[in-house]
Amino acid sequence: MSSWRERLFGGFKKTSERITENLATAVVATSATLDAQSLDEVEEALIASDLGPATAARIRERLANTKFERGVGEAEVRRVMADEIERVLAPVAEPLEITAFPRPHIILVVGVNGSGKTTTIAKLAHLLQEQDYSIMLAAGDTFRAAAIGQLKTWADRIGVPLISGNQGADAAGLVWDAVKAATEAGVDVLIVDTAGRLQNRRELMDELAKVRRVLGRINPEAPHDVVLVLDASNGQNALSQIEIFREVAGVTGLVMTKLDGSARGGVLVAAAEKFGLPIHAVGVGETIDDLRPFDPRELAEAISGAR
């Protein structure tokens, strides 16, 4: 099996190739500095690569203030890009920490349907299993029978108990039962799935708020984490999802999935720059161990294509 670094660079290959294509349209000078037009073109290329205007502006400023002994080529731009991306990612690269006492530590997982939320729950459970935590899952997405069935399949596959009900069951009541079962079993971590909610589904937003209230009555500290799963292929739309879920669900951290299938992985940097929320892990594949915390420098090099 390839190393995590190899999978990470492979996962961001489409993103770095897109950056290469966009930079190819920019004027790269052989002089020691870039002129204003060239700087504008580089900045526009970076924005087009979904890195976000703030990060693109930072890279532009760094390039404008740097003298290059051998001229400004694509490799030099990439190195500067990697440095600035690392600066953005370093403060937010925070693996999930299981701190709740008494147990269980409750993680509420939110996100729109199709983001890879249910699969991410299984991968997150597996990651925590590797750290010797005992896990229980709760199928709180009672809106869709398929979601309940999918989570049961994953629970069986990774060998963890699942609390579930029928389609249409009261999600808050199910979560109450799950917390009670996890407490009685002495489980370390309870991971709760929720229905995919969008701004135009008010009743589902209200249900999510109800789940949070129920958890708060059980334990004033719960949920201990509210993790939003984002699909990298959504690009800048992922930023609007963060705004919506942060308001309704009180999102405390992010996980970004499907980076290997998208050329829009630069949005990870834009999200970090704009919101400053912890990014707990990234997903770059379909296997159970393809969700991992990341090293900011390594990820910056993967995105920029710098080596």
C-alpha positions as CSV (number, residue, x, y, z in Angstrom):
1,M,0.0,0.0,0.0
2,S,1.3,3.5,-0.8
3,S,2.2,5.8,2.0
4,W,-0.1,8.6,3.3
5,R,2.2,11.2,1.7
6,E,1.9,9.5,-1.7
7,R,-1.9,9.2,-1.4
8,L,-2.1,12.9,-0.3
9,F,0.0,14.1,-3.3
10,G,-2.0,11.8,-5.5
11,G,-5.3,13.1,-4.1
12,F,-4.3,16.7,-4.8
13,K,-3.0,16.0,-8.2
14,K,-6.0,17.4,-10.1
15,T,-5.8,20.5,-7.9
16,S,-2.1,21.1,-8.5
17,E,-2.6,20.4,-12.3
18,R,-5.4,23.0,-12.3
19,I,-3.1,25.5,-10.7
20,T,-0.5,24.7,-13.3
21,E,-2.9,25.3,-16.1
22,N,-4.0,28.6,-14.6
23,L,-0.5,29.8,-14.0
24,A,0.5,29.0,-17.6
25,T,-1.7,31.9,-18.7
26,A,0.2,34.3,-16.3
27,V,3.3,36.1,-17.5
28,V,6.3,34.6,-15.6
29,A,9.3,36.9,-15.9
30,T,13.0,36.1,-16.3
31,S,13.8,39.3,-14.4
32,A,14.3,39.4,-10.6
33,T,10.9,40.8,-9.9
34,L,7.4,40.7,-11.4
35,D,5.8,43.8,-12.8
36,A,2.3,44.8,-11.8
37,Q,0.6,43.2,-14.8
38,S,2.3,39.8,-14.1
39,L,1.4,40.1,-10.4
40,D,-2.3,40.7,-11.4
41,E,-2.2,37.7,-13.7
42,V,-0.7,35.4,-11.0
43,E,-3.3,36.6,-8.5
44,E,-6.2,36.0,-10.9
45,A,-4.8,32.5,-11.7
46,L,-4.7,31.7,-7.9
47,I,-8.3,32.9,-7.4
48,A,-9.4,30.8,-10.4
49,S,-7.8,27.8,-8.6
50,D,-10.2,28.3,-5.6
51,L,-7.5,29.4,-3.2
52,G,-9.7,32.4,-2.3
53,P,-9.0,36.1,-2.8
54,A,-7.4,36.6,0.6
55,T,-4.7,33.9,0.1
56,A,-4.2,35.0,-3.5
57,A,-3.6,38.6,-2.3
58,R,-1.1,37.4,0.3
59,I,0.8,35.4,-2.3
60,R,0.8,38.4,-4.7
61,E,2.2,40.7,-2.0
62,R,4.9,38.2,-1.1
63,L,5.9,37.9,-4.8
64,A,5.9,41.7,-5.2
65,N,8.3,42.1,-2.2
66,T,10.7,39.3,-3.2
67,K,13.7,39.5,-5.4
68,F,14.6,36.3,-7.2
69,E,18.3,35.8,-8.1
70,R,17.5,33.6,-11.2
71,G,14.3,35.2,-12.3
72,V,10.7,34.4,-11.4
73,G,9.7,31.1,-12.9
74,E,6.8,28.8,-12.1
75,A,8.9,26.9,-9.5
76,E,9.6,30.1,-7.6
77,V,5.9,31.0,-7.7
78,R,5.0,27.5,-6.4
79,R,7.5,27.8,-3.5
80,V,6.1,31.1,-2.4
81,M,2.6,29.7,-2.8
82,A,3.5,26.7,-0.6
83,D,4.9,29.0,2.1
84,E,1.8,31.1,2.2
85,I,-0.6,28.2,2.2
86,E,1.3,26.7,5.1
87,R,0.9,29.9,7.0
88,V,-2.9,29.7,6.5
89,L,-3.2,26.0,7.3
90,A,-0.9,25.8,10.3
91,P,-3.2,27.4,12.8
92,V,-6.2,25.2,11.8
93,A,-4.6,21.8,11.5
94,E,-6.1,20.2,14.6
95,P,-6.9,16.5,14.9
96,L,-10.0,15.6,16.9
97,E,-9.2,15.2,20.6
98,I,-11.3,13.0,22.8
99,T,-11.5,14.9,26.1
100,A,-15.0,14.5,27.5
101,F,-15.3,13.2,31.1
102,P,-17.5,11.5,32.0
103,R,-17.7,9.6,28.8
104,P,-19.0,9.4,26.1
105,H,-17.4,12.2,24.0
106,I,-20.2,13.1,21.6
107,I,-19.5,14.1,18.0
108,L,-22.3,15.5,16.0
109,V,-21.6,15.1,12.2
110,V,-23.5,17.5,9.9
111,G,-23.4,18.2,6.1
112,V,-25.5,18.1,3.0
113,N,-26.5,14.9,1.3
114,G,-23.9,13.7,-1.1
115,S,-20.9,15.2,0.8
116,G,-19.7,11.8,1.8
117,K,-21.0,12.3,5.4
118,T,-22.0,8.7,6.2
119,T,-18.8,7.3,4.8
120,T,-16.7,9.9,6.6
121,I,-18.4,8.9,9.9
122,A,-17.1,5.3,9.3
123,K,-13.6,6.5,8.4
124,L,-13.6,8.8,11.5
125,A,-14.7,5.9,13.7
126,H,-11.9,3.7,12.2
127,L,-9.4,6.5,12.8
128,L,-10.4,6.7,16.5
129,Q,-10.4,2.9,16.8
130,E,-6.7,3.0,15.8
131,Q,-6.2,5.3,18.8
132,D,-7.8,2.6,21.0
133,Y,-11.1,4.4,21.7
134,S,-14.3,2.4,21.8
135,I,-16.9,3.7,19.4
136,M,-20.7,3.7,19.1
137,L,-22.6,5.1,16.1
138,A,-26.1,6.7,16.1
139,A,-28.2,6.8,12.9
140,G,-29.7,10.2,13.5
141,D,-30.5,10.7,9.8
142,T,-33.9,9.3,10.2
143,F,-35.1,11.3,7.1
144,R,-33.6,8.7,4.7
145,A,-33.9,5.0,5.0
146,A,-30.8,4.6,2.7
147,A,-28.7,6.6,5.2
148,I,-29.7,4.2,8.1
149,G,-28.9,1.2,5.9
150,Q,-25.6,2.6,4.8
151,L,-24.5,3.4,8.3
152,K,-25.5,-0.1,9.5
153,T,-23.4,-1.6,6.7
154,W,-20.4,0.4,7.9
155,A,-21.0,-0.3,11.5
156,D,-21.0,-4.0,10.8
157,R,-17.8,-3.7,8.7
158,I,-15.8,-1.9,11.3
159,G,-17.3,-3.8,14.2
160,V,-19.0,-1.1,16.2
161,P,-22.5,-1.0,17.8
162,L,-25.1,1.1,16.1
163,I,-28.3,2.7,17.6
164,S,-30.9,3.2,14.9
165,G,-34.6,3.4,14.4
166,N,-37.1,3.4,11.6
167,Q,-37.3,6.0,8.8
168,G,-39.3,9.0,10.1
169,A,-38.5,8.3,13.7
170,D,-37.9,11.3,16.0
171,A,-34.2,12.0,15.6
172,A,-33.8,13.8,19.0
173,G,-35.4,10.8,20.7
174,L,-33.1,8.4,19.0
175,V,-30.1,10.5,20.0
176,W,-31.3,10.5,23.6
177,D,-31.5,6.7,23.5
178,A,-28.0,6.5,21.9
179,V,-26.4,8.6,24.6
180,K,-28.1,6.5,27.3
181,A,-26.8,3.3,25.6
182,A,-23.3,4.7,25.2
183,T,-23.2,5.8,28.8
184,E,-24.3,2.4,30.1
185,A,-21.8,0.6,27.9
186,G,-19.0,2.8,28.9
187,V,-18.2,3.8,25.3
188,D,-15.6,6.5,24.8
189,V,-17.0,8.1,21.7
190,L,-20.5,8.4,20.3
191,I,-20.7,9.6,16.7
192,V,-24.1,10.9,15.6
193,D,-25.2,11.1,12.0
194,T,-27.7,13.8,11.1
195,A,-30.0,14.4,8.1
196,G,-28.5,16.4,5.2
197,R,-29.8,19.9,5.7
198,L,-30.0,22.8,3.4
199,Q,-31.2,26.3,4.0
200,N,-34.4,25.7,2.2
201,R,-35.4,22.7,4.4
202,R,-36.5,24.6,7.5
203,E,-38.0,21.6,9.2
204,L,-34.7,19.8,9.0
205,M,-32.8,22.8,10.3
206,D,-35.3,22.9,13.3
207,E,-34.8,19.2,13.9
208,L,-31.0,19.7,14.1
209,A,-31.5,22.5,16.6
210,K,-33.7,20.2,18.6
211,V,-31.0,17.5,18.7
212,R,-28.6,20.0,20.0
213,R,-31.0,21.0,22.8
214,V,-31.6,17.4,23.8
215,L,-27.9,16.8,24.0
216,G,-27.4,19.9,26.1
217,R,-30.0,18.7,28.6
218,I,-28.2,15.4,29.0
219,N,-24.8,17.1,29.3
220,P,-24.3,20.8,29.2
221,E,-21.0,20.2,27.4
222,A,-22.5,18.1,24.6
223,P,-22.1,17.9,21.8
224,H,-18.4,18.1,22.4
225,D,-17.7,18.5,18.7
226,V,-19.9,19.5,15.7
227,V,-18.0,18.4,12.6
228,L,-19.1,19.6,9.2
229,V,-18.3,17.3,6.3
230,L,-17.5,19.2,3.0
231,D,-17.2,17.9,-0.5
232,A,-14.2,19.5,-2.2
233,S,-15.9,19.3,-5.6
234,N,-18.4,21.9,-4.4
235,G,-15.6,24.5,-4.6
236,Q,-16.7,28.0,-3.4
237,N,-20.2,26.7,-2.6
238,A,-18.6,24.9,0.4
239,L,-18.0,28.3,2.0
240,S,-21.7,29.1,2.0
241,Q,-22.3,25.7,3.6
242,I,-19.9,26.6,6.4
243,E,-21.8,29.8,7.0
244,I,-25.2,28.1,7.1
245,F,-24.2,25.2,9.3
246,R,-22.1,27.4,11.7
247,E,-25.2,29.5,12.3
248,V,-27.7,26.6,12.8
249,A,-25.5,23.8,14.2
250,G,-22.7,25.6,15.9
251,V,-20.0,24.0,13.8
252,T,-16.7,23.6,15.7
253,G,-14.6,21.9,13.0
254,L,-14.3,20.7,9.4
255,V,-13.5,17.6,7.5
256,M,-13.0,17.8,3.7
257,T,-13.7,14.8,1.5
258,K,-13.4,13.8,-2.1
259,L,-10.2,15.7,-2.7
260,D,-8.9,13.0,-5.0
261,G,-11.9,13.4,-7.3
262,S,-11.8,17.2,-7.6
263,A,-9.6,19.9,-9.1
264,R,-11.0,22.3,-6.5
265,G,-9.0,21.3,-3.5
266,G,-7.8,24.9,-3.1
267,V,-11.1,25.7,-1.4
268,L,-9.6,24.0,1.7
269,V,-7.3,27.0,1.9
270,A,-10.0,29.5,1.3
271,A,-12.1,27.9,4.1
272,A,-9.2,28.1,6.5
273,E,-8.5,31.7,5.6
274,K,-12.1,32.9,5.8
275,F,-13.4,31.0,8.9
276,G,-10.3,29.8,10.9
277,L,-12.2,26.7,12.0
278,P,-10.1,23.7,13.0
279,I,-9.7,21.3,10.0
280,H,-9.6,17.9,11.6
281,A,-8.8,15.6,8.7
282,V,-8.9,15.3,4.9
283,G,-10.1,12.5,2.7
284,V,-8.3,11.4,-0.4
285,G,-9.7,8.1,-1.3
286,E,-12.4,5.5,-0.9
287,T,-10.8,3.0,1.5
288,I,-11.5,3.0,5.2
289,D,-8.1,4.4,6.1
290,D,-8.1,7.3,3.6
291,L,-9.2,9.9,6.1
292,R,-6.3,11.4,8.1
293,P,-5.1,14.5,10.0
294,F,-2.6,16.4,7.9
295,D,0.8,18.1,8.2
296,P,0.4,21.8,7.0
297,R,3.6,21.9,5.1
298,E,3.0,18.6,3.4
299,L,-0.5,19.6,2.4
300,A,0.7,23.0,1.2
301,E,3.2,21.3,-1.1
302,A,0.6,18.9,-2.4
303,I,-1.8,21.7,-3.3
304,S,0.8,24.0,-4.8
305,G,2.7,21.2,-6.6
306,A,5.9,22.4,-4.9
307,R,8.4,19.7,-3.9
